[in-house]
Amino acid sequence: MDAKTFDQVVKNTRFAPASIDAARLVLVDGLRPTDAAAKTGALPAHVSRTTKNILEAERKWRAENVAASSLESVEKSLNASYTLAVQTARERMGPGTVLSAPELGGQYAGVTVAQTDLHLVQDVGRGQLVIHELAKLERVPALGADLEIKYGREPMRPALVSERTRTKSRGGVAR
């Protein structure tokens, strides 16, 4: 273990200073536990227990840091995809287009006009576009598809995606 990691791990522990010094000698400097105990005046059993607990704390510390950096990476990717979706939508539909995010309980009908790795842009008419997160849809539809997307009231449920079919009918009087 390097000295910087050791300092981060023991920062929030309640070990005695002598035990921390002995553990540093073992984990950072590579001394044998009995030699570290003799050098610091700690009991060998305390040195062994302290080094074991510090190694366990290091594993937890590393796991927390990996989880935090993974979450940060996902958030950056999501933001970049959203920015690209907005940019693509504005390029295709013009700067006066109104962009919005879907709402819980909302229902949106129209043609998909753009897609990024994580987002789908749907033209819902009258110069309005809705940007959907693909992860929140029950399935990923094809670009150019005429869809109806329905969100439920529960945020953890995926939105229902269905193809819209248009039927041509003639009105008027039958003869």
Beta strands, then each sheet from edge to edge (+ up, - down):
strand 1: 98-100
strand 2: 107-115
strand 3: 119-125
strand 4: 128-133
strand 5: 146-150
strand 6: 160-163
sheet 1: 1+ 4+ 3- 2+ 5- 6+
end
